[in-house]
């Protein structure tokens, strides 16, 4: 049995500044808060930010039936062992399990958390000597949630499978299925085990051996499992499993958005709605932009054969820089988080914020992105991951991310604190008007939140129409108005914001269009 530490949370913990990296404990740090505009909780530290980098693997998971959430990460030193942290949905306590996987087969990399109904699991690739991609491992906490009775790890290969990622999910029948992303050859294998990982039930290849195939995403709803992958020509395929084995492959008709002359598809993920519909999320970069942060937009494909929907912030369009997306679903809701630069500086000087956007109709239309990491000027945030299931009891999503002295996306090898937070589903019902993706592009307010001034940027879709911009406070009182003559002078208005601290709504409307954005005024 591995040992654990249980942290009882009886109220908001006191804020604490980041330590120097040389002062980070070798084993782990416990939950605590950092000085920031929001209440983020540090659950661990790692000497190598690659523990979160590259969101093919899923470091955080949440199970609605068990109302339990788990996070897995590489230890600070040595980095080849894995720690696991869990908490109930009400977040009244944390359980920190150290060295759950103790490099029994080899040094672990890129771990995945699996929130099972009866208890947590984890999966991971491990390295062989000399250092190279090797085997696939899995592990089960047979004592159940928050007990720390972890069984010995299981070699899922068995042996060297050249696995670079190992992503596990609990199937509707209670068994565990693992997808192995192999490099020799490039393709996807599967392993199906009993719920206690004691017996191998089925195994094989999902991808043919006629060409290279690459992982896009893997998810399971209450009845169906989906695995999506693609080839060098960006042809997308998927397999399904409703019990009794895998079916496919089937072709997926993706209608690529092509916002640039040279389009590069970078980070990808997918999730399945409760109704059984897969949602594919990806960032589309401008291949002609060679300086990080790159011009990029985040898109959702909610129905094959239909145009993709942009979910990223469109402030400064067409020069949007939004990337590194992950997705969650639950009931009719979907949520996507991603990065957008805060300061427009290049390479190592870039400072990113984490944004979230929500949909209430299974990913067809989306709201206005919200900044989750505003108000912090001392830490860099990034390489975030959502738990794929939305907590529909409390209407929120859970996510994990890195906080570091440098941009963890640009320099993934630096030491990081591993932070946990949640984002409530707020603001979706603040207006009865459900805006189409095209309408949402008419208005952006940035920065948001702001303290002294902010820019109201807008686009009038029809040059013949009359337009106005009105600003209301939270009580509905009109506090400012800009008429058509003022709006025609430029494509943006600077709002000095002399009003009191609080929530405001900016309405941009004309005869045949309207758009609204919630704005937060700080001191």
C-alpha positions as CSV (number, residue, x, y, z in Angstrom):
1,X,0.0,0.0,0.0
2,X,1.2,3.5,-0.9
3,X,1.0,6.1,1.8
4,X,-1.3,9.2,1.5
5,X,-1.8,12.6,3.0
6,X,-5.3,13.9,3.5
7,X,-5.8,17.7,3.5
8,X,-9.0,18.9,5.1
9,X,-10.2,22.2,3.7
10,X,-12.4,24.1,6.1
11,X,-12.3,27.4,4.4
12,X,-10.4,29.5,1.9
13,X,-6.7,28.8,2.5
14,X,-4.3,31.7,3.0
15,X,-2.6,33.1,-0.1
16,X,1.1,32.2,-0.5
17,X,3.8,33.5,-2.8
18,X,5.7,31.1,-5.0
19,X,8.9,29.6,-3.5
20,X,12.2,29.6,-5.3
21,X,12.5,26.4,-7.2
22,X,15.5,25.3,-5.2
23,X,13.2,25.4,-2.1
24,X,10.5,23.0,-3.5
25,X,10.3,19.9,-1.4
26,X,11.5,16.7,-3.2
27,X,8.3,14.7,-2.5
28,X,5.4,17.1,-3.1
29,X,3.8,20.3,-1.9
30,X,0.3,20.2,-0.5
31,X,-2.8,22.1,-1.5
32,X,-2.5,25.8,-1.0
33,X,-3.4,29.1,-2.7
34,X,-1.2,31.4,-4.7
35,X,-1.5,35.1,-4.8
36,X,-3.8,35.7,-7.8
37,X,-7.0,37.3,-8.9
38,X,-8.6,33.9,-8.6
39,X,-8.2,31.2,-6.0
40,X,-5.9,28.6,-7.6
41,X,-4.7,25.6,-5.6
42,X,-1.3,24.1,-6.0
43,X,-1.5,20.4,-5.6
44,X,2.1,19.3,-6.5
45,X,5.3,20.3,-8.2
46,X,7.3,18.7,-11.0
47,X,10.9,19.4,-12.2
48,X,9.8,18.8,-15.8
49,X,6.7,20.6,-17.3
50,X,6.4,17.8,-19.8
51,X,4.2,16.0,-17.3
52,X,1.4,18.2,-18.6
53,X,2.7,19.2,-22.0
54,X,1.0,17.8,-25.1
55,X,-2.7,17.1,-24.2
56,X,-3.0,13.7,-26.0
57,X,-2.8,12.2,-22.5
58,X,-5.3,13.4,-19.9
59,X,-3.8,14.3,-16.5
60,X,-7.2,15.1,-14.9
61,X,-10.5,13.2,-14.9
62,X,-13.8,13.4,-13.2
63,X,-16.5,10.8,-12.7
64,X,-20.1,12.1,-12.2
65,X,-21.4,8.8,-10.7
66,X,-18.7,8.7,-8.1
67,X,-18.5,12.5,-7.8
68,X,-14.8,12.2,-7.6
69,X,-11.9,13.9,-9.4
70,X,-8.3,12.7,-9.8
71,X,-5.0,14.2,-11.1
72,X,-1.8,12.3,-12.0
73,X,1.6,13.8,-12.6
74,X,5.3,13.0,-12.6
75,X,7.1,13.5,-9.3
76,X,9.6,16.4,-8.7
77,X,12.6,14.1,-8.1
78,X,12.9,11.5,-9.4
79,X,10.6,12.4,-12.3
80,X,10.1,8.9,-13.5
81,X,7.6,8.0,-10.7
82,X,4.0,9.1,-10.5
83,X,1.9,10.8,-7.9
84,X,-1.9,10.9,-7.7
85,X,-4.2,13.4,-6.1
86,X,-7.9,13.1,-5.6
87,X,-10.8,15.0,-4.2
88,X,-14.6,14.7,-4.0
89,X,-16.7,17.1,-6.1
90,X,-17.5,19.3,-3.1
91,X,-13.7,19.7,-2.6
92,X,-13.9,19.5,1.2
93,X,-10.6,17.5,1.3
94,X,-7.8,16.2,-0.8
95,X,-5.9,12.9,-0.8
96,X,-2.3,13.0,-2.0
97,X,-0.7,9.7,-2.9
98,X,3.0,9.8,-3.5
99,X,5.0,7.3,-5.6
100,X,1.9,5.3,-6.6
101,X,4.0,4.1,-9.6
102,X,7.6,3.8,-8.5
103,X,9.3,3.2,-11.8
104,X,8.6,-0.5,-11.4
105,X,9.0,-1.2,-15.2
106,X,10.9,1.9,-16.1
107,X,10.6,5.7,-15.9
108,X,7.1,6.8,-16.5
109,X,6.1,9.6,-18.9
110,X,2.9,11.4,-20.0
111,X,0.4,9.9,-17.5
112,X,-3.4,9.7,-17.8
113,X,-5.8,9.8,-14.9
114,X,-8.9,7.5,-15.2
115,X,-11.8,8.3,-12.9
116,X,-13.5,5.0,-12.5
117,X,-16.9,4.4,-10.9
118,X,-15.5,2.4,-8.0
119,X,-12.0,4.0,-7.8
120,X,-9.2,5.7,-9.7
121,X,-6.9,4.3,-12.3
122,X,-3.9,5.6,-14.1
123,X,-2.1,4.7,-17.3
124,X,1.3,5.7,-18.7
125,X,4.1,4.8,-21.2
126,X,7.4,3.8,-19.7
127,X,10.9,4.1,-21.2
128,X,13.3,1.3,-22.0
129,X,17.1,1.4,-21.9
130,X,18.7,3.1,-23.7
131,X,16.1,5.8,-23.2
132,X,13.4,5.2,-25.9
133,X,9.6,4.7,-26.0
134,X,8.9,1.3,-24.6
135,X,6.0,-0.3,-22.7
136,X,2.5,0.6,-21.5
137,X,1.4,0.5,-17.9
138,X,-1.8,0.7,-15.9
139,X,-2.6,0.8,-12.2
140,X,-5.8,0.5,-10.1
141,X,-6.7,1.7,-6.6
142,X,-8.6,-1.4,-5.5
143,X,-9.5,0.1,-2.1
144,X,-11.7,2.6,-3.9
145,X,-11.8,6.4,-3.9
146,X,-9.7,8.1,-1.2
147,X,-8.4,4.9,0.3
148,X,-4.8,4.9,-1.2
149,X,-4.8,1.0,-1.5
150,X,-3.1,1.0,-4.9
151,X,-2.4,-2.4,-6.5
152,X,0.9,-3.2,-8.2
153,X,1.2,-1.8,-11.7
154,X,0.3,-4.0,-14.7
155,X,2.3,-4.3,-17.9
156,X,-0.3,-3.7,-20.5
157,X,2.0,-4.6,-23.5
158,X,3.2,-7.0,-22.5
159,X,6.8,-5.8,-23.0
160,X,8.1,-3.1,-25.4
161,X,5.3,-1.8,-27.6
162,X,7.1,1.5,-28.6
163,X,4.2,3.3,-26.8
164,X,4.5,7.1,-26.6
165,X,1.0,7.6,-25.0
166,X,-1.3,5.3,-23.1
167,X,-4.8,6.6,-22.7
168,X,-7.3,4.6,-20.6
169,X,-11.0,4.8,-20.1
170,X,-13.7,2.9,-18.2
171,X,-16.1,1.2,-20.6
172,X,-19.9,1.2,-19.9
173,X,-19.6,-2.5,-18.9
174,X,-17.0,-1.6,-16.2
175,X,-14.0,-3.0,-18.0
176,X,-11.0,-0.8,-18.8
177,X,-9.8,-0.2,-22.4
178,X,-6.4,1.4,-23.1
179,X,-5.3,3.0,-26.4
180,X,-1.6,2.6,-27.1
181,X,-0.1,5.3,-29.4
182,X,2.8,3.4,-30.9
183,X,5.7,4.7,-33.0
184,X,6.9,1.4,-34.6
185,X,4.8,1.3,-36.6
186,X,3.0,4.6,-36.2
187,X,-0.5,3.5,-35.2
188,X,-3.0,2.7,-32.4
189,X,-3.3,-0.5,-30.4
190,X,-5.9,-1.4,-27.8
191,X,-5.9,-3.5,-24.7
192,X,-9.2,-4.4,-22.8
193,X,-8.9,-5.5,-19.2
194,X,-11.2,-6.5,-16.4
195,X,-12.1,-3.8,-13.9
196,X,-9.3,-4.9,-11.5
197,X,-6.8,-5.2,-14.3
198,X,-6.2,-8.9,-13.5
199,X,-7.2,-10.3,-16.8
200,X,-6.6,-9.3,-20.4
201,X,-9.9,-9.7,-22.4
202,X,-9.0,-8.5,-25.8
203,X,-6.2,-6.8,-27.7
204,X,-5.1,-5.8,-31.2
205,X,-4.6,-2.9,-33.7
206,X,-7.2,-0.3,-34.5
207,X,-5.3,1.1,-37.4
208,X,-4.2,-0.7,-40.6
209,X,-0.6,-1.1,-41.4
210,X,-0.7,0.6,-44.8
211,X,0.5,4.0,-43.7
212,X,1.2,6.1,-40.6
213,X,-1.8,6.9,-38.4
214,X,-1.9,9.4,-35.5
215,X,-4.0,9.8,-32.4
216,X,-6.7,12.5,-32.4
217,X,-8.8,11.6,-29.3
218,X,-10.6,8.9,-27.3
219,X,-13.7,9.2,-25.2
220,X,-16.6,7.1,-23.8
221,X,-20.1,8.2,-23.0
222,X,-22.7,5.9,-21.2
223,X,-23.0,3.5,-24.2
224,X,-20.4,4.1,-26.8
225,X,-16.6,4.5,-27.1
226,X,-15.0,6.5,-29.9
227,X,-11.4,6.6,-31.0
228,X,-10.4,9.2,-33.7
229,X,-7.2,9.2,-35.6
230,X,-5.8,10.7,-38.9
231,X,-3.1,10.1,-41.5
232,X,-0.4,12.3,-43.1
233,X,-3.0,13.7,-45.5
234,X,-5.3,14.8,-42.6
235,X,-7.9,12.2,-43.6
236,X,-9.8,11.5,-40.3
237,X,-11.1,8.1,-39.3
238,X,-12.8,6.6,-36.2
239,X,-13.7,3.4,-34.6
240,X,-16.6,2.7,-32.2
241,X,-17.3,0.1,-29.5
242,X,-20.7,-0.4,-28.0
243,X,-19.8,-3.7,-26.4
244,X,-18.4,-6.8,-27.9
245,X,-15.5,-5.3,-29.7
246,X,-14.4,-2.5,-31.9
247,X,-16.1,-1.6,-35.2
248,X,-14.6,0.4,-38.1
249,X,-12.6,2.2,-39.3
250,X,-15.1,4.7,-40.6
251,X,-14.2,7.9,-42.4
252,X,-15.1,11.3,-40.9
253,X,-16.0,14.0,-43.3
254,X,-14.2,17.0,-41.9
255,X,-15.0,20.4,-43.4
256,X,-11.7,22.2,-42.6
257,X,-12.2,26.0,-41.9
258,X,-9.0,27.1,-43.7
259,X,-8.8,30.7,-42.3
260,X,-5.2,31.2,-43.7
261,X,-3.5,30.6,-47.0
262,X,-1.2,28.1,-45.2
263,X,-3.1,26.1,-42.6
264,X,-1.4,23.9,-39.9
265,X,-3.5,21.7,-37.6
266,X,-1.7,21.5,-34.3
267,X,-3.2,20.4,-30.9
268,X,-6.3,18.2,-31.2
269,X,-8.7,16.5,-28.8
270,X,-12.3,15.2,-28.7
271,X,-15.1,14.4,-26.3
272,X,-18.5,12.6,-26.7
273,X,-21.7,14.3,-25.6
274,X,-24.2,12.5,-23.3
275,X,-26.3,12.1,-26.5
276,X,-23.5,10.2,-28.1
277,X,-22.2,12.8,-30.6
278,X,-18.4,13.3,-30.9
279,X,-17.1,16.8,-30.8
280,X,-13.7,17.4,-32.3
281,X,-11.7,20.4,-31.2
282,X,-8.4,21.6,-32.7
283,X,-6.3,24.7,-33.2
284,X,-5.7,25.9,-36.8
285,X,-2.4,27.8,-37.1
286,X,-1.2,30.2,-39.8
287,X,1.7,28.2,-41.3
288,X,3.2,31.4,-42.6
289,X,3.7,32.8,-39.1
290,X,7.1,31.6,-37.8
291,X,7.2,33.6,-34.6
292,X,5.6,32.3,-31.4
293,X,2.9,33.0,-30.4
294,X,1.5,32.0,-33.8
295,X,-1.6,33.3,-35.4
296,X,-4.1,30.6,-34.6
297,X,-7.8,29.9,-34.0
298,X,-9.7,27.2,-32.1
299,X,-12.5,25.3,-33.9
300,X,-15.1,22.7,-33.1
301,X,-16.4,20.2,-35.5
302,X,-19.8,19.2,-34.0
303,X,-21.2,17.4,-37.1
304,X,-19.3,15.7,-39.9
305,X,-20.0,17.3,-43.3
306,X,-20.9,20.6,-41.6
307,X,-18.7,23.7,-41.3
308,X,-16.6,24.0,-38.1
309,X,-17.4,26.7,-35.5
310,X,-14.8,29.0,-34.1
311,X,-14.8,29.1,-30.3
312,X,-11.7,31.2,-29.6
313,X,-11.5,34.9,-28.8
314,X,-11.8,37.0,-31.9
315,X,-10.3,40.2,-30.5
316,X,-7.9,41.6,-33.1
317,X,-9.3,39.3,-35.8
318,X,-8.0,38.1,-38.2
319,X,-4.8,38.1,-36.1
320,X,-6.2,35.9,-33.4
321,X,-3.6,33.9,-31.4
322,X,-5.5,31.1,-29.6
323,X,-4.2,27.6,-29.2
324,X,-3.7,24.5,-27.0
325,X,-7.4,23.4,-26.6
326,X,-9.1,20.7,-24.5
327,X,-12.8,19.9,-24.2
328,X,-15.4,18.7,-21.8
329,X,-19.1,17.6,-22.1
330,X,-22.1,16.9,-19.9
331,X,-25.9,17.0,-20.5
332,X,-26.3,19.5,-23.4
333,X,-23.3,21.5,-22.4
334,X,-19.8,21.6,-23.7
335,X,-16.7,23.6,-22.6
336,X,-13.4,24.4,-24.2
337,X,-10.3,26.0,-22.6
338,X,-7.3,27.3,-24.5
339,X,-4.5,29.9,-24.3
340,X,-4.5,33.5,-25.7
341,X,-1.4,35.8,-25.3
342,X,-1.7,38.6,-22.8
343,X,1.2,40.8,-23.8
344,X,1.9,40.2,-27.5
345,X,5.6,39.6,-26.9
346,X,7.5,36.9,-28.8
347,X,8.9,33.6,-27.9
348,X,10.1,33.3,-24.2
349,X,8.7,36.7,-23.4
350,X,5.1,35.6,-24.2
351,X,2.6,35.6,-21.3
352,X,-0.5,33.5,-21.9
353,X,-3.9,33.6,-20.2
354,X,-6.3,30.6,-20.0
355,X,-9.7,31.2,-21.6
356,X,-12.9,29.2,-21.4
357,X,-15.9,29.1,-23.7
358,X,-19.3,27.4,-23.2
359,X,-22.0,25.9,-25.4
360,X,-25.5,25.0,-24.2
361,X,-26.5,23.0,-27.3
362,X,-24.0,20.3,-27.6
363,X,-21.3,22.4,-29.3
364,X,-23.4,23.9,-32.1
365,X,-23.3,27.5,-30.9
366,X,-20.9,29.1,-28.4
367,X,-20.8,32.0,-26.1
368,X,-18.2,34.7,-25.3
369,X,-14.8,33.5,-24.0
370,X,-14.0,34.3,-20.4
371,X,-10.4,34.9,-19.0
372,X,-9.8,32.5,-16.1
373,X,-6.3,33.7,-15.1
374,X,-6.5,37.5,-15.1
375,X,-5.0,39.5,-12.3
376,X,-1.6,37.7,-11.8
377,X,1.6,39.4,-12.8
378,X,4.2,37.1,-11.3
379,X,3.5,33.6,-12.8
380,X,3.1,32.2,-16.2
381,X,0.2,29.8,-16.9
382,X,-0.3,27.2,-19.6
383,X,-0.5,23.6,-20.8
384,X,-3.9,23.3,-19.2
385,X,-6.2,20.3,-19.4
386,X,-10.0,19.9,-18.7
387,X,-11.5,16.9,-17.1
388,X,-13.7,15.6,-20.0
389,X,-16.8,15.3,-17.9
390,X,-18.6,18.4,-16.7
391,X,-19.8,18.4,-13.1
392,X,-23.5,18.9,-14.0
393,X,-24.5,18.7,-10.3
394,X,-22.6,22.0,-9.6
395,X,-22.5,23.3,-13.2
396,X,-18.7,23.5,-13.5
397,X,-15.6,22.0,-15.0
398,X,-12.4,21.0,-13.4
399,X,-9.0,21.7,-14.9
400,X,-5.3,21.4,-14.2
401,X,-2.5,23.6,-15.5
402,X,1.1,24.6,-14.9
403,X,2.4,27.8,-13.1
404,X,6.0,28.6,-13.7
405,X,8.6,31.4,-14.0
406,X,8.5,31.0,-17.8
407,X,5.9,30.2,-20.3
408,X,5.4,26.4,-19.9
409,X,4.3,26.1,-23.5
410,X,7.5,27.7,-24.9
411,X,9.8,26.0,-22.4
412,X,8.1,22.8,-21.3
413,X,11.2,21.4,-19.6
414,X,11.2,24.0,-16.8
415,X,10.1,23.2,-13.2
416,X,6.4,23.9,-12.6
417,X,3.8,24.0,-9.9
418,X,0.8,21.8,-10.9
419,X,-2.3,23.8,-10.1
420,X,-6.0,22.9,-9.9
421,X,-9.0,25.1,-10.4
422,X,-12.6,24.9,-11.6
423,X,-14.7,27.2,-13.8
424,X,-18.4,27.6,-13.1
425,X,-20.9,27.7,-15.9
426,X,-22.0,31.3,-15.4
427,X,-23.3,34.0,-17.7
428,X,-24.9,31.6,-20.2
429,X,-28.4,32.5,-19.1
430,X,-27.6,36.2,-18.5
431,X,-29.1,36.9,-21.9
432,X,-32.0,35.1,-23.6
433,X,-30.5,35.8,-27.0
434,X,-28.5,32.8,-28.3
435,X,-26.0,34.3,-30.7
436,X,-24.8,32.5,-33.8
437,X,-21.0,32.2,-34.3
438,X,-21.2,34.9,-36.9
439,X,-22.9,37.3,-34.6
440,X,-20.4,36.7,-31.9
441,X,-17.6,38.0,-34.1
442,X,-19.1,41.5,-34.3
443,X,-18.0,42.5,-30.8
444,X,-14.9,42.1,-28.6
445,X,-13.9,44.0,-25.4
446,X,-10.2,43.7,-24.4
447,X,-8.7,43.7,-21.8
448,X,-11.5,42.1,-19.8
449,X,-11.5,42.5,-16.8
450,X,-9.9,45.9,-16.8
451,X,-9.1,48.6,-14.2
452,X,-8.5,51.9,-16.1
453,X,-9.6,51.6,-19.7
454,X,-10.6,48.9,-22.2
455,X,-11.1,48.8,-26.0
456,X,-14.5,48.1,-27.4
457,X,-13.7,46.6,-30.9
458,X,-16.5,46.0,-33.3
459,X,-17.4,45.2,-36.9
460,X,-20.5,46.5,-38.6
461,X,-21.8,43.7,-40.9
462,X,-23.8,46.0,-43.2
463,X,-22.4,49.5,-44.0
464,X,-26.0,50.7,-44.7
465,X,-27.3,49.9,-41.2
466,X,-27.4,52.3,-38.2
467,X,-25.5,51.1,-35.2
468,X,-25.2,52.0,-31.5
469,X,-23.2,50.8,-28.6
470,X,-24.8,50.9,-25.1
471,X,-23.2,50.1,-21.8
472,X,-25.4,48.9,-18.9
473,X,-24.6,48.2,-15.3
474,X,-25.7,45.0,-13.5
475,X,-29.0,46.6,-12.6
476,X,-29.9,47.3,-16.2
477,X,-29.3,51.1,-15.9
478,X,-27.9,52.7,-19.1
479,X,-24.6,54.4,-18.2
480,X,-23.1,55.2,-21.6
481,X,-24.1,55.3,-25.2
482,X,-22.2,55.9,-28.5
483,X,-24.3,56.8,-31.5
484,X,-23.8,55.9,-35.1
485,X,-21.8,59.0,-36.0
486,X,-19.3,58.3,-33.3
487,X,-19.0,54.6,-34.2
488,X,-18.3,55.4,-37.9
489,X,-15.1,57.3,-36.9
490,X,-13.2,54.0,-36.1
491,X,-13.6,50.3,-35.6
492,X,-13.1,50.6,-31.9
493,X,-13.9,52.9,-28.9
494,X,-11.8,53.4,-25.8
495,X,-14.0,53.2,-22.6
496,X,-12.2,55.0,-19.8
497,X,-14.3,53.2,-17.2
498,X,-14.7,55.9,-14.5
499,X,-17.7,53.9,-13.2
500,X,-17.5,51.9,-9.9
501,X,-16.1,48.4,-9.7
502,X,-18.6,45.8,-10.9
503,X,-20.1,43.9,-13.8
504,X,-21.3,45.7,-17.0
505,X,-22.8,44.7,-20.3
506,X,-21.8,46.1,-23.6
507,X,-24.5,45.9,-26.3
508,X,-23.7,46.5,-29.9
509,X,-26.8,46.5,-32.1
510,X,-28.2,47.7,-35.4
511,X,-31.4,47.1,-37.4
512,X,-30.4,43.6,-38.4
513,X,-27.9,42.4,-35.8
514,X,-27.0,42.5,-32.1
515,X,-24.2,41.3,-29.8
516,X,-23.5,41.6,-26.1
517,X,-20.5,41.0,-23.9
518,X,-20.1,40.9,-20.1
519,X,-17.3,43.1,-18.9
520,X,-15.8,43.2,-15.4
521,X,-14.4,46.5,-14.0
522,X,-11.7,46.1,-11.3
523,X,-10.4,48.7,-8.9
